[in-house]
């Protein structure tokens, strides 16, 4: 057998097809070797083989394209061998192949309803994963090459991104924004889904790591319209409480949560409800996520090191603002400015990273150095919100408690029993995810809903803050009827909207834990 029989033809475009499909390659002998005759890669390879340089090379040798089956292991072995192989034909442009690769990566992520894309570089591998409904999953099979991911990230930064920190280098952090037209799902007036091409906006960030690095893209304008509180999963009482704050003339509302918990969406809904009601509204964001039809200022990447938010906030003191939103309270200056705005007769919104509504006070004081006397100033801090997003059960395949028994481990059965013992309301509607899933979901779940807790601060709360008596404050809140994030989770579990075990991954203390038993079971003599 001639050596060319198993020499793979390599160009950037073909390499991309090989890496993505991992079930077909084009050999110098003209054979498309495949482990799957139905693979879309066959048609793609046939199309590329008609390009002039490849076609001329094959015709000179009297070779015609033909398809031949081979074991999957053989295909993978050939693909691994080409990882470091140079192109057989000179690239016609600097970004040959990677324009299509970048576009396809973003488009495929949208088709999966992803919020984030992770491109991870390792010494001998590139992994591309996406976050869907809060869960990470592969977008495609791992690519057995570092250089593929390196060039893909380089193309994203150097050719597509704007407002970057400079050219991409694998050993230097970088940030930027991408605007690109892609097909996105839209619902018509009848609720039917169609795909419409529109401008999509992405925040792109890169951090170097040992032997490689990670590039993360977040789709920042995934939703064309801001969801209503009801669509987010808020209760009517939550809506009434925040609308009461919206009617205030001044004061601060802080929305807390982890990354990707819907904090910005919550504030965007507030501002959407407040606009065109006779009050001036301005925002300072990093970046602007929703186009609300109000004055919105986006901080440029190059300005961040100079504390641009603080400077822009000072400028707004001269602009007759009634309602102001700062994208995030990150440090002492940001927190101080939020307090300042709340004291000067404005309605002030911002977000903060902390793990509970009660924890906002601790974060402001202990981490950001704001005096408790300022945090507890009369009528300054009025409403603190904490929320998290939890995956919702698929309405097509979720299981009732009896049917779920076959899928639960003995430990889970005990945990379910322990949870039942804490419930005082009917639990007849409780349902569980179906781990087998169906065509409408991802492993029994589809979409996410918000779990929310709120503190409407009064003088009793402020007294606890002044004393820094966090445990005493927690007890007092419960005595007043405070509804915690766990209470909201339990409500939605009882309604059959979310899975107990999925919710327990997001909400501490949902399933009772006896610490004495926990320590006792660490090992046995």
C-alpha positions as CSV (number, residue, x, y, z in Angstrom):
1,X,0.0,0.0,0.0
2,X,1.3,3.4,-1.0
3,X,2.2,5.7,2.0
4,X,-0.2,8.3,0.6
5,X,-3.0,6.0,1.3
6,X,-3.0,7.1,4.9
7,X,-1.5,10.6,4.6
8,X,-4.2,13.1,5.5
9,X,-4.6,16.3,3.5
10,X,-4.4,19.3,5.9
11,X,-5.7,22.9,5.4
12,X,-7.1,25.1,8.1
13,X,-10.7,24.5,6.9
14,X,-10.2,20.7,6.6
15,X,-8.5,20.6,10.0
16,X,-11.5,22.3,11.5
17,X,-13.9,19.8,10.0
18,X,-11.7,16.9,11.2
19,X,-11.5,18.2,14.7
20,X,-15.3,19.0,15.0
21,X,-16.6,15.8,13.4
22,X,-13.8,13.4,14.5
23,X,-15.4,10.8,12.1
24,X,-14.0,11.7,8.6
25,X,-10.7,12.7,7.0
26,X,-9.5,13.3,3.4
27,X,-6.5,11.3,2.4
28,X,-3.9,12.2,-0.3
29,X,-5.2,9.1,-2.2
30,X,-8.5,10.9,-2.7
31,X,-10.3,8.7,-0.2
32,X,-12.7,10.3,2.3
33,X,-12.2,7.9,5.2
34,X,-15.2,7.9,7.6
35,X,-16.6,5.8,10.4
36,X,-20.1,7.2,9.7
37,X,-21.6,7.3,6.1
38,X,-24.2,9.8,7.4
39,X,-21.7,12.3,8.7
40,X,-22.3,15.9,7.5
41,X,-18.5,16.1,7.4
42,X,-18.4,14.1,4.2
43,X,-20.4,16.7,2.3
44,X,-18.2,19.5,3.8
45,X,-15.0,17.7,2.8
46,X,-16.3,17.1,-0.7
47,X,-17.1,20.8,-1.1
48,X,-13.6,21.9,0.1
49,X,-12.0,19.3,-2.2
50,X,-13.3,21.3,-5.2
51,X,-11.1,24.3,-4.2
52,X,-8.6,24.9,-7.0
53,X,-5.3,23.9,-5.2
54,X,-6.7,20.7,-3.9
55,X,-8.6,19.8,-7.0
56,X,-5.5,20.5,-9.3
57,X,-3.3,18.4,-7.1
58,X,-5.7,15.4,-7.2
59,X,-6.3,15.8,-11.0
60,X,-2.6,15.8,-11.7
61,X,-2.4,12.4,-10.1
62,X,-5.5,11.2,-11.8
63,X,-7.2,10.8,-8.5
64,X,-11.0,11.1,-8.0
65,X,-12.8,11.5,-4.6
66,X,-14.3,8.3,-3.2
67,X,-15.7,7.3,0.2
68,X,-14.5,4.4,2.3
69,X,-15.5,3.2,5.7
70,X,-13.0,2.7,8.5
71,X,-13.1,2.0,12.3
72,X,-13.7,5.1,14.5
73,X,-10.4,4.3,16.3
74,X,-8.5,4.5,13.0
75,X,-10.0,7.9,12.2
76,X,-9.1,9.3,15.7
77,X,-5.6,8.0,15.3
78,X,-5.2,9.8,12.0
79,X,-6.6,13.0,13.5
80,X,-4.2,12.9,16.4
81,X,-1.3,12.5,14.0
82,X,-2.2,15.8,12.1
83,X,-2.3,17.9,15.3
84,X,1.2,19.4,14.6
85,X,1.2,19.0,10.8
86,X,1.6,22.1,8.8
87,X,-0.8,23.0,6.0
88,X,-0.3,21.1,2.7
89,X,-1.4,24.3,0.9
90,X,-0.5,27.9,1.7
91,X,-3.2,29.9,3.6
92,X,-4.9,32.4,1.3
93,X,-5.6,34.8,4.2
94,X,-4.3,35.3,7.7
95,X,-7.6,34.1,9.2
96,X,-8.3,31.3,6.7
97,X,-10.7,28.9,8.3
98,X,-10.9,30.7,11.7
99,X,-13.5,33.2,10.6
100,X,-15.8,30.3,9.9
101,X,-14.7,28.5,13.1
102,X,-15.4,31.5,15.2
103,X,-18.8,32.1,13.6
104,X,-19.7,28.4,13.9
105,X,-18.7,28.2,17.6
106,X,-20.9,31.2,18.5
107,X,-23.8,30.0,16.4
108,X,-23.7,26.5,17.8
109,X,-23.7,27.9,21.3
110,X,-26.8,29.9,20.6
111,X,-28.5,26.9,19.2
112,X,-27.9,25.1,22.5
113,X,-29.3,28.2,24.4
114,X,-26.0,28.8,26.0
115,X,-25.3,31.8,28.2
116,X,-21.5,31.3,28.2
117,X,-18.8,29.7,26.1
118,X,-15.5,28.4,27.6
119,X,-12.5,27.8,25.3
120,X,-9.9,26.0,27.4
121,X,-6.3,25.6,26.3
122,X,-4.1,22.7,27.5
123,X,-0.6,21.7,26.3
124,X,-2.0,19.0,23.9
125,X,-5.7,19.8,23.8
126,X,-8.4,22.4,23.2
127,X,-11.8,22.0,25.0
128,X,-14.8,24.1,24.0
129,X,-17.7,23.9,26.5
130,X,-20.9,25.9,27.0
131,X,-23.1,26.8,30.0
132,X,-26.8,25.9,29.4
133,X,-29.3,26.5,32.2
134,X,-26.4,26.9,34.6
135,X,-24.7,23.6,33.7
136,X,-21.5,23.2,31.8
137,X,-21.5,20.8,28.8
138,X,-19.2,20.1,25.8
139,X,-20.0,22.0,22.6
140,X,-18.0,19.5,20.7
141,X,-15.5,16.7,21.2
142,X,-12.1,17.7,22.7
143,X,-9.6,18.8,19.9
144,X,-6.2,17.1,20.3
145,X,-4.2,20.2,19.7
146,X,-3.2,23.4,21.6
147,X,-2.7,25.5,18.5
148,X,-6.3,25.2,17.3
149,X,-7.6,26.9,20.4
150,X,-4.8,29.4,20.5
151,X,-5.5,30.5,16.9
152,X,-9.3,30.5,17.5
153,X,-8.9,32.8,20.6
154,X,-6.4,34.9,18.7
155,X,-8.9,35.4,15.9
156,X,-11.7,36.3,18.3
157,X,-9.6,39.0,20.0
158,X,-7.5,40.3,17.0
159,X,-10.2,40.2,14.3
160,X,-13.6,40.3,15.9
161,X,-13.3,42.0,19.3
162,X,-13.3,45.8,20.0
163,X,-12.2,47.7,23.1
164,X,-9.6,45.1,23.9
165,X,-6.5,45.4,26.1
166,X,-4.4,45.0,23.0
167,X,-3.4,42.2,20.7
168,X,-3.9,38.7,22.0
169,X,-0.9,36.9,23.6
170,X,-1.4,33.5,25.2
171,X,0.6,34.6,28.3
172,X,-1.3,37.9,28.9
173,X,-4.8,38.6,30.2
174,X,-7.2,40.3,27.8
175,X,-10.7,41.6,27.7
176,X,-13.0,43.0,25.0
177,X,-16.4,43.0,23.4
178,X,-17.7,41.3,20.2
179,X,-20.7,42.4,18.1
180,X,-21.6,39.8,15.4
181,X,-24.8,39.1,13.4
182,X,-26.1,35.6,14.1
183,X,-29.3,33.6,13.9
184,X,-31.2,33.7,17.2
185,X,-34.5,32.2,18.4
186,X,-37.5,34.6,18.6
187,X,-41.1,34.0,19.4
188,X,-43.9,35.6,17.3
189,X,-47.2,36.9,18.6
190,X,-48.6,33.4,18.6
191,X,-45.7,32.1,20.7
192,X,-44.2,30.1,17.9
193,X,-40.4,30.1,17.6
194,X,-38.6,31.4,14.6
195,X,-35.0,32.1,13.9
196,X,-34.1,35.7,13.0
197,X,-30.7,37.2,12.3
198,X,-29.7,40.0,14.6
199,X,-26.8,41.7,16.2
200,X,-25.5,39.6,19.1
201,X,-23.2,41.1,21.8
202,X,-20.6,39.1,23.7
203,X,-18.2,40.0,26.5
204,X,-14.9,38.2,26.0
205,X,-12.2,37.7,28.6
206,X,-9.0,35.7,28.6
207,X,-6.8,34.5,31.5
208,X,-3.5,32.7,31.1
209,X,-2.9,29.4,33.0
210,X,-0.2,26.8,33.4
211,X,0.4,25.4,30.0
212,X,-2.4,27.2,28.4
213,X,-5.3,29.5,29.4
214,X,-9.1,30.0,29.3
215,X,-11.2,32.3,27.1
216,X,-14.7,33.0,28.3
217,X,-17.5,34.6,26.3
218,X,-20.8,35.7,27.7
219,X,-23.8,36.5,25.5
220,X,-24.9,39.8,27.0
221,X,-28.0,40.6,24.9
222,X,-29.5,37.1,24.7
223,X,-32.9,38.5,25.6
224,X,-34.3,41.1,23.3
225,X,-36.9,42.2,25.9
226,X,-36.4,42.3,29.7
227,X,-38.4,39.6,31.4
228,X,-41.2,40.5,33.8
229,X,-40.8,39.6,37.4
230,X,-43.4,36.9,36.9
231,X,-41.4,35.4,34.1
232,X,-38.3,35.5,36.2
233,X,-40.1,33.4,38.9
234,X,-40.8,36.1,41.5
235,X,-43.9,35.9,43.8
236,X,-46.5,38.6,43.8
237,X,-45.3,39.7,47.2
238,X,-41.8,40.2,45.9
239,X,-43.1,42.4,43.1
240,X,-45.2,44.5,45.5
241,X,-42.2,45.0,47.8
242,X,-39.8,46.2,45.0
243,X,-42.6,48.3,43.4
244,X,-43.0,50.0,46.8
245,X,-39.3,50.9,46.8
246,X,-39.6,52.2,43.2
247,X,-42.2,54.7,44.5
248,X,-39.8,56.1,47.0
249,X,-38.2,59.4,46.4
250,X,-34.7,58.3,47.6
251,X,-32.7,55.4,49.0
252,X,-30.6,52.4,48.0
253,X,-31.7,49.0,46.7
254,X,-28.9,46.5,46.4
255,X,-29.4,43.2,44.5
256,X,-27.0,40.4,45.6
257,X,-26.2,37.1,44.0
258,X,-23.5,35.0,42.5
259,X,-22.2,35.5,38.9
260,X,-25.0,34.7,36.4
261,X,-27.8,34.9,39.0
262,X,-30.0,37.5,37.1
263,X,-29.1,40.5,39.2
264,X,-28.8,42.8,36.1
265,X,-32.1,41.5,34.7
266,X,-33.8,42.3,38.0
267,X,-32.6,45.9,38.0
268,X,-33.3,46.3,34.3
269,X,-36.9,45.3,35.0
270,X,-37.2,47.9,37.7
271,X,-35.8,50.6,35.4
272,X,-38.1,49.4,32.6
273,X,-41.1,49.9,34.9
274,X,-39.8,53.3,36.1
275,X,-39.0,55.0,32.7
276,X,-41.3,57.6,31.2
277,X,-42.9,58.4,34.6
278,X,-41.6,61.9,35.0
279,X,-38.2,61.0,36.5
280,X,-34.7,61.3,35.0
281,X,-32.8,57.9,34.8
282,X,-29.1,57.3,34.2
283,X,-27.0,54.1,34.4
284,X,-23.3,53.4,34.5
285,X,-22.6,49.8,33.4
286,X,-19.8,47.4,32.5
287,X,-21.0,46.8,29.8
288,X,-24.6,47.8,29.0
289,X,-26.6,44.6,28.8
290,X,-30.1,45.8,27.9
291,X,-31.0,48.7,25.7
292,X,-33.7,50.3,27.9
293,X,-34.3,53.5,26.0
294,X,-32.8,55.6,28.8
295,X,-29.3,57.3,29.1
296,X,-26.9,54.4,29.7
297,X,-23.1,54.8,29.9
298,X,-20.8,51.9,29.2
299,X,-17.4,51.9,30.8
300,X,-14.6,51.2,28.3
301,X,-12.1,48.5,29.2
302,X,-9.2,51.0,29.0
303,X,-10.8,53.2,31.6
304,X,-11.4,50.5,34.3
305,X,-8.0,50.9,36.0
306,X,-8.7,54.6,36.5
307,X,-11.8,53.9,38.6
308,X,-14.0,55.1,35.8
309,X,-17.3,54.2,37.6
310,X,-16.4,56.5,40.5
311,X,-15.5,59.4,38.1
312,X,-18.7,59.0,36.0
313,X,-20.8,58.8,39.1
314,X,-19.3,62.1,40.3
315,X,-20.1,63.6,36.9
316,X,-23.7,62.6,37.2
317,X,-24.1,64.7,40.3
318,X,-24.3,67.6,37.8
319,X,-26.9,66.0,35.6
320,X,-30.1,66.4,37.6
321,X,-30.6,62.6,38.0
322,X,-33.6,61.2,39.9
323,X,-32.9,57.5,39.5
324,X,-29.4,56.0,39.1
325,X,-28.0,52.5,38.5
326,X,-24.4,51.5,38.9
327,X,-23.5,48.1,37.4
328,X,-21.8,46.7,40.5
329,X,-20.4,47.7,43.9
330,X,-16.9,46.1,43.8
331,X,-14.8,48.1,46.3
332,X,-14.8,50.8,48.9
333,X,-15.1,53.7,46.5
334,X,-18.1,52.1,44.6
335,X,-19.9,51.4,47.9
336,X,-19.2,54.9,49.2
337,X,-20.6,56.4,46.0
338,X,-23.7,54.3,46.2
339,X,-24.3,55.5,49.7
340,X,-23.6,59.1,48.7
341,X,-26.2,58.9,45.9
342,X,-28.8,57.4,48.2
343,X,-28.2,60.3,50.7
344,X,-28.5,63.1,48.0
345,X,-32.1,62.5,47.2
346,X,-31.8,59.9,44.5
347,X,-33.2,56.4,44.0
348,X,-30.1,54.2,43.7
349,X,-29.8,50.7,42.3
350,X,-26.7,48.5,42.2
351,X,-25.6,44.9,42.5
352,X,-23.1,43.2,44.8
353,X,-21.6,39.8,45.1
354,X,-22.5,38.1,48.4
355,X,-24.3,34.9,49.4
356,X,-27.5,36.2,51.2
357,X,-29.5,39.4,51.7
358,X,-28.3,39.5,55.3
359,X,-24.7,39.1,54.1
360,X,-24.9,42.4,52.3
361,X,-24.2,44.3,55.6
362,X,-21.3,42.1,56.4
363,X,-19.8,42.5,52.9
364,X,-20.1,46.3,52.9
365,X,-18.6,46.6,56.4
366,X,-16.0,43.9,56.6
367,X,-14.8,43.7,53.0
368,X,-15.4,47.2,51.7
369,X,-14.7,49.2,54.8
370,X,-18.0,51.1,55.0
371,X,-18.8,52.1,58.6
372,X,-21.9,50.4,60.1
373,X,-23.1,53.9,61.1
374,X,-23.3,54.8,57.4
375,X,-24.9,51.5,56.4
376,X,-27.5,51.9,59.1
377,X,-28.2,55.6,58.4
378,X,-31.9,56.3,58.6
379,X,-33.7,55.8,55.2
380,X,-30.5,55.2,53.3
381,X,-30.5,51.4,52.7
382,X,-34.1,50.5,52.1
383,X,-34.3,47.2,50.2
384,X,-31.8,44.3,49.9
385,X,-32.5,41.5,47.5
386,X,-30.7,38.2,47.1
387,X,-31.5,35.8,44.3
388,X,-30.2,32.7,42.6
389,X,-31.3,30.8,39.6
390,X,-32.3,27.1,39.8
391,X,-33.1,24.8,36.8
392,X,-36.8,24.0,36.4
393,X,-38.3,20.6,35.9
394,X,-39.2,19.5,32.4
395,X,-43.1,19.6,32.2
396,X,-43.0,16.7,29.7
397,X,-41.0,14.0,31.6
398,X,-40.8,15.0,35.3
399,X,-41.6,12.2,37.8
400,X,-43.9,12.0,40.8
401,X,-42.4,10.8,44.1
402,X,-43.4,7.2,43.5
403,X,-42.0,7.0,40.0
404,X,-38.8,8.7,41.1
405,X,-38.0,6.0,43.7
406,X,-36.5,3.8,41.0
407,X,-33.9,6.5,40.2
408,X,-33.0,7.7,43.7
409,X,-30.1,6.3,45.6
410,X,-30.6,5.1,49.2
411,X,-28.9,8.2,50.4
412,X,-31.3,10.4,48.4
413,X,-34.3,8.5,49.6
414,X,-33.2,9.2,53.2
415,X,-32.6,12.9,52.4
416,X,-36.1,13.1,50.8
417,X,-37.5,11.6,54.0
418,X,-35.6,14.1,56.1
419,X,-36.8,17.0,54.0
420,X,-40.4,15.8,54.2
421,X,-40.1,15.9,58.0
422,X,-39.4,19.6,57.9
423,X,-42.5,20.5,55.8
424,X,-45.7,21.7,57.3
425,X,-47.6,22.3,54.0
426,X,-49.0,19.7,51.6
427,X,-46.4,17.9,49.5
428,X,-48.6,16.0,47.1
429,X,-47.4,17.9,44.1
430,X,-43.7,17.3,44.6
431,X,-41.9,16.0,41.5
432,X,-38.4,15.0,40.5
433,X,-36.3,15.3,37.4
434,X,-36.2,12.3,35.1
435,X,-32.5,11.5,34.6
436,X,-33.2,10.0,31.2
437,X,-34.7,13.2,30.0
438,X,-36.7,13.6,26.8
439,X,-36.5,15.5,23.5
440,X,-37.7,18.7,25.2
441,X,-35.0,19.0,27.9
442,X,-31.5,18.4,29.2
443,X,-31.5,15.5,31.6
444,X,-35.0,16.2,32.9
445,X,-34.7,20.0,33.3
446,X,-35.3,22.9,31.0
447,X,-35.0,26.6,31.8
448,X,-34.4,28.3,35.1
449,X,-36.4,30.1,37.7
450,X,-35.4,32.7,40.4
451,X,-35.3,32.0,44.1
452,X,-35.6,35.3,46.0
453,X,-35.2,36.6,49.5
454,X,-35.7,40.3,50.5
455,X,-35.0,42.5,53.5
456,X,-37.0,45.7,53.8
457,X,-34.8,47.5,56.3
458,X,-36.4,49.1,59.3
459,X,-34.9,50.7,62.5
460,X,-34.8,47.3,64.3
461,X,-32.6,46.0,61.4
462,X,-30.4,49.0,61.6
463,X,-29.8,48.6,65.3
464,X,-28.5,45.0,64.7
465,X,-26.2,46.4,61.9
466,X,-24.8,49.0,64.2
467,X,-24.0,46.3,66.8
468,X,-22.7,43.9,64.1
469,X,-24.9,41.3,65.7
470,X,-25.4,39.2,62.6
471,X,-26.7,36.0,64.4
472,X,-29.1,38.0,66.5
473,X,-30.3,39.8,63.5
474,X,-31.0,36.5,61.7
475,X,-33.1,35.4,64.6
476,X,-35.0,38.6,64.8
477,X,-35.7,38.5,61.0
478,X,-37.2,35.0,61.4
479,X,-39.4,36.2,64.2
480,X,-40.7,39.0,62.0
481,X,-41.7,36.4,59.3
482,X,-38.7,36.9,57.0
483,X,-38.9,34.5,54.0
484,X,-35.5,33.1,53.2
485,X,-34.2,31.7,50.0
486,X,-34.7,28.2,51.4
487,X,-38.3,29.1,52.1
488,X,-38.8,30.1,48.5
489,X,-37.1,26.9,47.3
490,X,-39.3,24.8,49.5
491,X,-42.4,26.5,48.1
492,X,-41.3,25.8,44.5
493,X,-40.4,22.2,45.4
494,X,-43.9,21.7,46.9
495,X,-45.4,23.1,43.7
496,X,-43.5,20.6,41.6
497,X,-41.5,23.3,39.7
498,X,-38.0,22.4,40.8
499,X,-36.2,19.2,41.9
500,X,-35.2,18.9,45.6
501,X,-31.7,17.8,44.9
502,X,-31.1,20.3,42.1
503,X,-32.2,23.1,44.5
504,X,-30.1,21.8,47.3
505,X,-27.0,22.4,45.1
506,X,-27.9,26.1,45.1
507,X,-29.4,26.6,48.6
508,X,-27.6,25.7,51.8
509,X,-29.6,24.0,54.5
510,X,-32.4,22.8,52.3
511,X,-31.9,19.2,53.3
512,X,-31.4,18.9,57.1
513,X,-27.9,17.9,58.1
514,X,-27.1,16.6,61.6
515,X,-23.5,17.7,62.1
516,X,-23.0,15.2,65.0
517,X,-23.9,12.4,62.6
518,X,-21.8,14.0,59.9
519,X,-18.6,13.9,62.1
520,X,-19.4,10.5,63.4
521,X,-19.5,9.0,59.9
522,X,-16.2,10.4,58.8
523,X,-14.7,7.0,59.4
524,X,-15.3,3.8,61.3
525,X,-12.7,2.1,63.6
